[in-house]
Amino acid sequence: MSQQRLPMRKVRDVLRLKAVGLGKRKIAASLGISATAVGGCLRRAREASIGWPLSEELTDEALDARLYPASVALAEVAARRPLPDWPTIHRELKRPGVTLQLLWGEHRAAHPDGYGYSRFCDLYRAWEQRLSPTMRQTHVAGEKLFVDYAGTTMQVIDGATGEVIEVQLFVAVLGASSYTYAEATWTQGLADWIGSPLPSGAI
């Protein structure tokens, strides 16, 4: 029986894909997680009588509490954990190359008894949602593909000359499954944009 704790965003995706008829292995492949984790998530959802679609009033924190009910002792321990400085973390995330995982690592280095990575992310997302109203969008499988260039560039080395060449990063993501394709291109020009192939079966 899996004890892997999925982020609430992944839990919502698992429930949504299960509702449209996908099996555990296909859900796992779509979301980049193990089939065992998918099975454990679905088992917890059945035990908590949770199905898709979820109520709009069911926040990530409430969903987490229903899927992973903590004992009183664990809740008391969690209450004593140092809460991260969310405004500072939010500002830091706007800097190039800064990720939640990097900031979580710094937090755990300063507070070894702090939150685990998945709980850290869940708490940050819950805090972030209170900043401004957001509209949840539901994407139909195969309906939308989002494409753009990432802000961060990469470098490749010419094997013949040893020259270091800066390249752009083209990214395409399917809205429903979050299936992602990435490719390095020489420029962001029209020829490279049109020439960027999409993965087989993406559309």
C-alpha positions in Angstrom: 0.0 0.0 0.0 1.6 3.3 -1.1 2.3 6.0 1.4 3.4 8.5 -1.3 1.7 11.8 -0.7 0.8 13.6 -3.9 0.5 17.4 -4.2 -3.1 18.4 -4.3 -2.8 19.6 -7.9 -1.8 16.1 -8.9 -4.6 14.6 -6.8 -7.1 16.8 -8.7 -5.6 15.7 -12.0 -5.8 12.0 -11.0 -9.5 12.3 -10.0 -10.3 14.2 -13.2 -8.6 11.7 -15.5 -10.2 8.8 -13.7 -13.6 10.4 -14.2 -13.1 10.5 -18.0 -12.3 6.7 -18.0 -8.5 6.5 -18.0 -6.9 3.5 -16.2 -4.3 3.7 -13.5 -1.3 3.2 -15.9 -2.5 5.8 -18.4 -3.1 8.3 -15.6 0.3 7.6 -14.2 2.0 8.0 -17.6 0.1 11.3 -18.3 1.0 12.8 -15.0 4.6 11.5 -14.6 3.9 9.6 -11.4 3.8 5.9 -10.5 0.7 3.7 -11.0 1.0 2.7 -7.3 0.7 6.4 -6.3 -2.4 6.7 -8.6 -3.9 3.6 -7.0 -3.2 4.9 -3.5 -4.8 8.3 -4.3 -7.9 6.7 -5.8 -8.2 4.4 -2.7 -8.0 7.4 -0.3 -10.6 9.2 -2.4 -13.0 6.2 -2.2 -12.5 5.9 1.5 -13.2 9.7 1.9 -16.2 9.5 -0.5 -14.6 12.0 -2.8 -15.4 12.0 -6.5 -15.1 14.2 -9.6 -16.1 16.9 -10.1 -15.0 18.4 -6.8 -16.9 21.1 -5.1 -15.6 24.6 -5.9 -15.6 25.2 -2.1 -13.2 22.3 -1.5 -9.9 24.0 -1.1 -6.5 22.2 -1.4 -6.2 22.3 2.4 -9.6 20.8 2.9 -9.0 18.1 0.3 -5.6 17.3 1.9 -7.3 17.0 5.3 -9.9 14.6 4.0 -7.4 12.4 2.0 -4.7 12.4 4.7 -6.4 12.8 8.1 -3.7 13.5 10.6 -3.8 12.3 14.2 -4.0 14.8 17.0 -0.3 14.2 17.9 0.8 14.8 14.3 -1.3 17.9 14.1 0.3 19.3 17.3 3.8 18.6 15.8 2.8 20.3 12.6 1.5 23.3 14.5 5.0 23.8 16.1 6.8 23.8 12.8 8.1 27.1 11.6 5.9 28.6 9.0 7.8 29.9 5.9 7.8 33.6 5.1 5.4 33.3 2.1 5.6 37.0 1.0 9.4 36.7 0.7 9.1 33.3 -1.1 6.6 34.8 -3.5 9.0 37.7 -4.3 11.9 35.3 -4.8 10.0 33.2 -7.2 9.9 36.1 -9.6 13.7 36.0 -10.0 15.1 34.0 -13.0 16.0 30.5 -12.2 14.4 30.4 -8.7 12.0 27.5 -8.0 9.9 26.3 -5.1 12.2 23.3 -4.7 15.2 25.6 -4.4 13.5 27.8 -1.8 12.2 24.7 0.1 15.8 23.4 0.3 16.9 26.7 1.8 14.0 26.6 4.3 14.8 23.0 5.3 18.5 23.8 5.7 17.5 26.6 8.2 14.7 24.5 9.8 15.5 20.7 9.7 12.1 20.0 11.3 10.2 22.0 8.7 7.6 20.9 6.2 8.3 18.3 3.5 8.5 19.4 -0.1 4.9 18.4 -1.1 3.3 20.0 2.0 5.5 23.1 1.5 4.1 23.5 -2.1 0.5 22.9 -1.0 0.8 25.5 1.7 2.3 28.0 -0.7 -0.4 27.4 -3.3 -3.1 27.9 -0.7 -1.5 31.1 0.4 -1.0 32.3 -3.1 -4.7 31.7 -4.0 -5.6 34.3 -1.3 -3.7 37.1 -3.1 -6.2 37.6 -5.9 -9.3 35.9 -7.4 -8.5 33.2 -9.9 -10.7 31.3 -12.4 -10.2 27.6 -12.6 -10.2 26.3 -16.2 -11.2 22.9 -17.3 -9.5 21.7 -20.4 -11.0 19.0 -22.7 -8.5 16.3 -23.7 -6.9 17.1 -27.0 -8.7 20.5 -27.3 -5.9 22.9 -26.5 -2.1 23.0 -26.8 -0.2 25.9 -25.3 3.1 26.8 -26.9 5.8 29.4 -26.1 9.5 30.0 -25.5 10.8 29.7 -22.0 12.4 32.8 -20.5 15.5 30.9 -19.6 18.0 30.1 -22.4 20.4 27.1 -22.6 23.8 26.5 -24.0 25.1 23.8 -26.3 28.6 23.0 -27.3 29.6 22.5 -30.9 31.4 19.1 -30.9 33.6 20.0 -33.8 34.8 23.5 -32.7 34.1 23.6 -29.0 32.1 26.8 -29.4 29.5 27.5 -26.8 26.2 28.5 -28.4 23.2 30.0 -26.6 19.9 28.5 -27.7 16.2 29.1 -27.0 13.9 26.6 -25.3 10.6 25.9 -27.1 7.9 24.4 -24.9 4.5 22.9 -25.8 2.0 21.7 -23.1 -1.3 19.9 -23.6 -4.0 21.6 -21.4 -5.8 18.6 -20.1 -2.9 16.2 -19.3 -0.1 18.6 -18.9 1.9 16.4 -21.3 5.0 18.5 -22.1 7.3 18.7 -25.0 10.5 20.8 -25.0 13.1 21.4 -27.7 16.2 23.7 -28.1 16.1 26.0 -31.1 18.7 28.3 -32.5 16.5 31.4 -32.4 12.9 32.5 -31.7 12.5 33.5 -35.3 9.5 32.4 -37.5 11.4 29.7 -39.2 12.4 28.0 -35.9 8.9 28.5 -34.5 7.2 26.9 -37.4 9.9 24.2 -37.7 9.6 23.0 -34.1 8.0 19.5 -34.4 5.5 18.4 -31.8 5.7 14.9 -30.2 3.9 12.1 -32.0 0.3 11.9 -30.8 0.4 15.3 -29.1 -2.6 16.5 -31.2 
